[in-house]
Structure formats: structure tokens, C-alpha cells
């Protein structure tokens, strides 16, 4: 008999069984989930679903209830008046509470896992639909909130979940393409940063050298727990400086986010600071996810960004860390795609499945989504020799 159970806290999970099933993905492991539970944006509430076959845990899901507000959704300054009016009109359809099967704060599929030797994918997905329905009712009754949208995110083109497209369609979910995930896969001959640079064309090798020349006055160092604690205000200020320039935002991290992640993930979470004249002017963070290096949030002081090419140097430093530590891939996520392609990342197409709970609005959802998430025109760079 296949059943599911909804949990509202990590401490209530069957931790040994859960971690045994999800050891391939740190974002599904309980030490990450516990950290996120303590340091998640105040607009996000997390639920966990265990799917059981004859009392054996055979599948898991992480579901986030996200409260969207207009002031958080569109914060890009300088938008035309027409565009601002259009965005505000459209976002009225989306503001409120949504359910996300996955992790809204990180690009990629970090929301579900199934042991397909013990349950079919179709059976599992059906149980997650049931869990979403039960959560929707519970949230309406206990939290006095109405769920407006249900979203399954982010799936690569070759993900087996697409075999269940007819199941999603029967539940009135739409499959939609979103901006690609930028991923770099280091070549086997890259044993050092020098090998990485040697494989670049003359144009991009010169670009690398110019960027490194501009950062000569900067000292880069990994921050330990105590340093992250002491720099908490600075890290948050630098993060907010970058975050506020995003065209679309669904959350704001709390001030203690980086410290709590470090306390729980320890060596699997890295924060590197950039210092100029003993002042912290930038940072980037990484999550070590088995063989995959996941780039995380970063921040920098705008005054020093261009003159020191901080962002470009951070991208190079992330690549160097992956190469020097033998990672099989670097997940750069889906923003700033052109500059990320210039350091070697390639776009990997991603899809989501979503449904608006109002049937009339759901019929118009594709058009609304396309207006909210317009295709970005960008030129893919190819920095390496054949």
C-alpha cells in the first residue's frame, strides 16, 4: 500500500531513512534542510513529504509555501512607466501564496527523489499531487491563506519526469520552458587553472589576464565561522546591493543566512571574501554537492565592481576552485548568462510545470507567464579552442 505523510519540521522526519535515500543531493539532506529552516526568507515556509510503500520510505519531496508581494517581485529601478504598470497588473494575479515543489532559492531540481525500483514515477507523482491538495486545504483552514499557484521546478530536458507529461496535463498543469541553467563541465585535461587558461582562445586568454591584472590589489580569502559572524552585516549589505538590481525577485534572504548555513554545512559551504585595503568589498559563496560545485549567493560594492572586474573574477575563481578540487561540474545558475558563457559555462534548457488554482486564470497562464518571464536575448560565448 502506497501512502504519503506530510511533515512540518525537519526534526520530525525519519532522518536515517531520509538521508539514506537522498545522499546524492545535499539540498535534500536533513543538515541542509535544517539550516534552511532556520535561515529561510520570512516569506517562505517549508513542508516535507515522505512517500511510503508498505511502510518503507521510497520517495521524498520538499514543498515550499511562498508568499509573493509586489514590492519584492519587481524591484528593478529605471523601468519604463508602461512596463511598470504592466508588471504591477500582472503580478496582482500572482501575489499571494504559492506552493513550490522544489527550492525557490536555488536553480535546479532539488525538490524530489524517488527510488524507482520500489515505486513507479507515476505513482510517486500522483502522491505528490495528493499532498499538494491536502496542503492547500490545510493552509486555507489553519493559516487562512489561499494557494493561488502550484509549481514544480526545475527540470533539465532529459529528466525522466517529462515521461509523466500526460499525468501533469490531466491535472491541468502547463509545461513551460524557463531560462537555462548555466553549467560548466571541466575538461579531463584541466588539472590546474593553467590548463583551463591554456585551452582558451587568444581573445579569452587575454580577457582572463586583464581581469587578473585588475584585481592585483585585492586579497581573497576563505572566511571561517567566526569571520562570517563578524562580517554578517557587511555580507548582507553586499548581497542586498546585488539583489536589489534583479528584475524579478521572489524572496530576500535574512541577515543570518550565511552564518547559519556555515554552522550546519561546515566544509560543504564556502564563503570567500574580497578585501581592498582591509575592507570587505565583495564575496561569493559555494555549496559542495558531491561531484557538483553549486555557486550560491554573492555580493559586491558597486564602487569597486567595474575597476576591479569583481564579478568576472569571481566567476573565474569559482571555475578554479572546481578544477583544483576535482569537481565534475560547476552550476552557475541562470542569471547573467552571457558573461557566464564567457568563462566556459554552457546553457542547459530547463522546464517547469505550473498550474493556477483559478481555472479561468489557468487558461490564460501561458500568456501571463510569457509576459512575466520574457525570453532574454543574449549571445553565447565560446571561449575555448576546439
Secondary structure, DSSP 4 states (H G I P E B T S, - for coil): -EEEEEESSGGGS-HHHHHHHSTT-GGGSHHHHHHHHHHS-TTEEEEEEEEEETTEEEEEEEEEEEEE-HHHH---TT--HHHHHHHHHHHHHH-EEEEEES-TTSSS--SEEE-TTTS-HHHHHHHHHHHHHHHHHHHHHHS---EEEEEEEEEETT-GGGGGHHHHHHTTPEEEEEEEEEEE---TT-SSHHHHHHTB-HHHHHHHHHHHHHTTT-EEEE--HHHHHHTHHHHHHHHHHHHTT-S--S----TTHHHHHHHHHGGGEEEEEEEETTEEEEEEEEEEETTEEEEEEEEE-HHHHHHHTHHHHHHHHHHHHHHHTT-SEEEEESSSHHHHHHTT-EEEEEEEEEEESSHHHHHTHHHHHHHHSPPPP------B--
